[in-house]
């Protein structure tokens, strides 16, 4: 124990002596947790709209006004010809063109039927799909609004009416922040843990101190624990900073017991720190360690369910996510914060993460070459 104590003292002094590492540990996750959820907004707004109005009727103007007042669209071009409107898309000034045909109002009143044409710029597929969906919903609502004005309801309904009331569980206001912020915190904790530990042993190699350590009677597991424990403590501190930002900046109040997340995070950190230490045993320079870490983290994050739901991925990719520890942590954080899950609800996740921790840390200890 005395050997491990001296190793921990050395590591903590080395960490707090380097201002660059302190900035990476504390400033980087704080700024990223504030900025990333604000930038990664699932709601598409300010969709540029060009309208080719061949009718200029009252109904056409009411429909355009309803589209503008929805808050999703911004009218950038109002013209009489479709050719001029489509040029707005070709010059990237507009995302959607709405063409209102001649006799639009007359056909609605007389024929009870009229057509509209929507052209969408599909270079940005997500914006195109959501913009078209928003437009169709607004037009359908406008259509119902017109029909309601024409219908004369009797005093007594001729048949029984069924009222359907929707209720959203776990995220009643459908706010993307409740879904995005916990997952972002889990991802940032992973990045900090992997990057810092991956660079740790490699830096010892570059400055030459690893040779001095190798000739000492320190055992391999003691050396690995001395490298792992300080960043394990720092990881929990970073998690606490993240929960503070979540509580006071985003006003997110966890439904479950936050100690459940801390318990799972304490085990999860053994996984990411073990992965970082394993990388550092293979790499000879900090540049190699950074490139390997970046390569693995990109895959873990994209397959973790942060931006894209795992259920929407191809079947063979969904099977790959079983080997991704990040996906389990993101799932647990969302379950506890949004659903109020308890330890009994995440026991399968705990056993899987324990398996990852045992494999990666054992591999790191075995792969560390110590010569006396």
N, C-alpha and C positions, 0 to 999 in steps of 0.2 A: 504493500500500500504506500510506503514511503517513496518508492520509485515513481509510482503513478502520480503522487502528490507533486513531486518536483517537476515532472513532465507537464502537469496541468499549469503550474505556476509559470513555467517557461512559455507555454502557448498563450496564456492570457496576457503576459507582458508583451509578447511579440505582436499580438493582435492590437492591443490598445496603444502600442507605440507607433503604429502606422496609421496616419490620418486617412490615407486613401482607402484602407480596409474599413475604417469606421464609417466613411461616407457611403461605401457600398452596402454596408450592413444596415444602416439606419436611414439614410437620406433616399437611396434608390427605391426601396420598397414603399416608403411613405409617398413620394411623388408619383410613382407608378400607380399605386392604389387610388390616388385621387384623380389622376388623369385618364387612365385606361377605361374605367367604367363610363366616364363621361363621353369618351370618344367612341367606344364600342356600343353605340345605341342601336337597338333593334328597330326602333321606329324611324321610318324614312320621312323626312319633312323637306319643305322647300323644293318640291318637285316642279321644275320649270314647265309651264304649259303654254302651248300655242293653239289658238282657236281659229279655225276657218269657218266663219259664220256666213252661210248663204241665205239665211232666213231673216235675221234681224227682227224677230218677233218678240212679244212680251215673254212668252214661255222660254224662248232661247236665252233672253237676258236673265230671267229668274234662275235658270239652271246654271248659267255661268257664275252668277253671284253666289249660288249655293256651293259650287265647287271652290270658289275663292275663299269663302268664309269657313270652310272646313278646317283650315289651318295646315293642310298638307300641300296645297298647290299654290304656285305663284305665277300669275299671268304675265308672260314676257312678250307675247305677240298676239295681237288681235287683228285679223285680216279677212279679206273677202274671198281669197283664193287658196285652194289647197296647196298649190305649187309653192306659194310664198311661205306657207306654214311649214311645209316639209323641209324647206331650206333651213329653218331654225334648228331642226334636228341634225341636218347634215353639217351645220357649222357649230354644233354642240352648245347652242344657246337654249335649246328646249329638250326636254326628256319625253314629252308626250304631245301628240297632236290630236285634237278633238275636232272633227268635221261635222258641222250641223247642216243637214241638207236643206234645199229649198222646200218650202211648204211644210216645214217641221211642225209648226203649231197647227196648221190646217189639217194635216193628216191625223194628228192626235185627236182633234175635236171631231172631225167628220168620220175618219176611218177607224178611230180608236187604236191606231197603230202607227208607229214611225220608227225609222232606223237612224242610228248614229254610227259613225266610223271613228275608231281609235287606232292611231299608229304610235307604237312605242319604240323608243331607242333601247335596244336589247344588248348594247355593248356591256352595260352594267346589269347583269341578269337579275340580281336581287332587287335593285331599285326599279327595274322594269316590271317585274312580277308584282311587287308590292304596290307600285304606282297604278298599274292597271286594275289591281284588285280594289284599291281605294276608289278609283274612278267609277268602276262598275257599282260598288256599294252606294256611292253618292247618287248616281243616276237612278238606281233602283229606288232609293229613298225618295227622290224627287218625283218619280213615277207614282209611288204610293200617295205622296202628298197631293198630287193632282187628282187622283182617283177619289180620295177622301172628300175633296171639295164637291165632287159631282154626285156622290152617293147620298141619298135621302134615307136616313135610318128611321124605321118605324118606332113608335113609342115603346112597344113591347117586342123584344127580340123574338123572331120566329123559331129559333132553335137555341139549344144550349151552347154557350160560349166556353171554351177551354182556355184558361190563361196559363202561360208557361213563364216561370220566373227562373232566371239563371243565377247560379251562385258559384263563384270561383273559389275553390279550396286552396288554402296555404298562401295564395297571393291574390287576395280579393280585388285589388286595384290593378292587377296585371302590370305591375311596374317592373321593367326590365332590370332595375337596380337590385331588387331583391334576388334576382336570379343570377346577375352578373357579378356583383361585388364579392359574395362569398367564394365563388369559383376563382375570381382574380386573385384573392388573398391566398388561396391554396396554391395557385400557380407561382406566385411570387415567392412564397416560402420554399417551394421546390427549387426555383432558380437560385436563390441565395444559398441554400444548402449545398447544391451540386457544385456551383461555381467556386465557392470559397474552399471547400474541401478538396476539389480537384486540383486547385492551384497550390495547396498547402505543402504536400510532400514534394511536388515538383520544384517549388521554390527552395526547399532544403537541398535538392539535388543541384540546382543552379548555383547557389552560393557556397556549396561545398560542405555544409554542416551535416549532411546526411552521412558522410564518411566518418565523421567523429562519433555520431550516434551508433553507427554500425559496429564500431570496435568496443563499445561499452557492453556490459552484461545485460542490458535491457532486452527483455523478451519481445517477440513480434507482437503479441496481443497487447502488451503494455504500451508499445509504441502506437499502435492503432487506436487504442482507447484514449491515449493522450491527445491524439489528433481529433478524435470524434467528440468527446465530451464537451470541450469548450464551444464548438459550433452547435452542439445540441442545445446547450443553455441559451446561446445567442438566438437560435431559431425560435425558441419559446418566447424570448423577448420580442422578436419581430412579429410573432403571432399576436402578442398582447398589443403592440402598437397598431396592428391592423384592426383588431377588434375595437380599439379606441376610435380610430378613424371611421369605422363602420357605424359606431354608436353616435358620435357627435357630428360627423360631417354628412353622412347619408341618412341618419335617423332610422337605422335598421335595428330593431329590437328582436333578438333571438327568441323563438318560441320555446326552444329546449334549453336544457342546462348546459351552459357554456363549458363546464368542466368535462363534459363528454367529448367536446372537440379537443380540449387540451390533452385528455387521456389518449385519444386516437392520434393526435399530432405528435405526442411524445414517442409513440411507436413508429409513426410514419417518418419522423426525422431520422430514425435509425436506418431507414431504407435509403433516403436521398443522400445522407451523409456517407453511408456505405458505398453507394454508387459513385459518389465523388472521389472517395478514397481509392476505389477500385480503378477509376480512370487515372488517378495520379500514379498508381503503381505501374501502369502501362506506358504513360507518357514520359518523355525525357526533358521536355521544355514546357514552359507555361503556354506557349502558342499552341502546341499540340493538345494540351489539356483543354484549352479554351475551345478549339475547333471540335474536338470529340464531344465535349459537353454541349456545345451549341447544336451539333447534329442530333444528339439524343433528345435534348429538351424540345426541339422543334417537333419531333415525332410524338413525344409524350403529350405535349400541349395540344397538338392538332387532333390526337386520338383520345384526348381526355374529356371531351364533351364541353369544353369552355365556350366555343363559338358554334359548333355544330352538334346537334343531338346525336348520341351514339346510335339510337334506333333508326335514324335516317341514313346511316352508313351502309355500304354493301355488307352482305352476310359474312364474307371472309375477313373484312376489316373489323367487324364487331367481335370476331373471335380473337383478333390481335389485341383488342383493348383489355382482354382478360390478363394479359401480361404487362399492362400499363399501370403502375402504382398510382399515377396522378389521377386517373379516372376514379379510383376508389376514394381518394381523399376529397375530390370535388363532390362526389356523390354524398359522402358523409357530412361535409360542411353544409350542403344544401338541405339535407334531411334534418339535421339538428336545428338549423336556423329557421327554415321555412315550415317544417312539419312538426318540430318538437320531438324528434325521435330520441329514444333512450339507448342505453348500452345493449339491451336485449335486441333492439332493432338492427344494430350494426355489428352483431357478433360475427357474422360471416366475413365482413370486411376486416375485422380485427384479426381473425385467424389467417386470412390471406396475406395481410400486411406483415404479420409476424413471420410468415414463411419467406416473404421477400427479404425481410431484414436478416434472417438467419443465413440465407443463401449468399446475399451480397457481401455481408461483413465477413463471413467465413472465407469467401473467395478473396476478399481484399487482404485478409491476414495470411492466407496461403500464398498469394501472389507477391507479397512483399518480400523481396530478396534481401536477407540480412546475412552478411558475412562477418565473421569475427577474426 
